[in-house]
């Protein structure tokens, strides 16, 4: 019997015991039904245990058992076939999960696992394609600059060397981001939590972002609103610096010339809420849930980022037990762009007075 025939039979044959929730109950129903059919045939027949009637009754009982037990065992056979297909790289096979017993629950879990494996395989393929693309761009540019210098087409002037250096730095940032993501995925990133003064920390982050923007030739102003009260958070300062360095750099890249990036922080119900708001074109609501995925830039494609900064930011925030999201931008007048507002929430924040007490 071919596999296609087996699949067709699995689809068309009935499963009369699917409503029964327990496989033990199914076995009981199976035995009682088989016995009842056999005894009924004997009583209805020509007598008790004549050889021909007995053999016929046994055959009828076996046939009845096969019909009733089909729905119990076919999901297991389907799972075996689907597992073999997955081993060959086919994640599209699913198991018919109509039964309400333990085997039905197993079939549903198997289907969910197959879906998760298919999604993981798709992400792996996309990651390879995206990494290849991101590496090819700076490598091609760097190769062009170096070929021009070697062939004498361009002189080793500061501008050409700066272009080569910029592409090398981009490669370095991409490799560092990929290493960070691999460590985060493997769960080997320990957090070294210390006591951090939020105001001092954010002030330092803004100063660093200002220097970085000036070095990149971006005409952007960073402004940190004074905190309503001194706040203390227990976090890993290096990892937390990654979060706000990425957020501020992302805001600066997407801000218009002369724009302002606003940073605010406050305590709400024992949690630290920090917002980074720019004056750029903003992120459409449909894209907001995807901007923290790897190599995803949504509609804000300008700026030359690697597409990994916000993914790393989300991982670090979640490692601290916090959340990050794109919130609705503040209302603006005069036809100004909507801007983008990203909210970061971190737990375990206290006021300076509570810390001293």
HELIX and SHEET records of a PDB file:
HELIX    1   1 UNK A    3  UNK A   12  1                                  10    
HELIX    2   2 UNK A   23  UNK A   44  1                                  22    
HELIX    3   3 UNK A   51  UNK A   87  1                                  37    
HELIX    4   4 UNK A  102  UNK A  151  1                                  50    
HELIX    5   5 UNK A  158  UNK A  186  1                                  29    
HELIX    6   6 UNK A  198  UNK A  215  1                                  18    
HELIX    7   7 UNK A  237  UNK A  253  1                                  17    
HELIX    8   8 UNK A  285  UNK A  287  5                                   3    
HELIX    9   9 UNK A  309  UNK A  319  1                                  11    
HELIX   10  10 UNK A  352  UNK A  356  1                                   5    
SHEET    1   A 3 UNK A 193  UNK A 197  0                                        
SHEET    2   A 3 UNK A 231  UNK A 236 -1                                        
SHEET    3   A 3 UNK A 349  UNK A 351 -1                                        
SHEET    1   B 5 UNK A 220  UNK A 224  0                                        
SHEET    2   B 5 UNK A 259  UNK A 268  1                                        
SHEET    3   B 5 UNK A 271  UNK A 277 -1                                        
SHEET    4   B 5 UNK A 341  UNK A 346 -1                                        
SHEET    5   B 5 UNK A 323  UNK A 327 -1                                        
END                                                                             
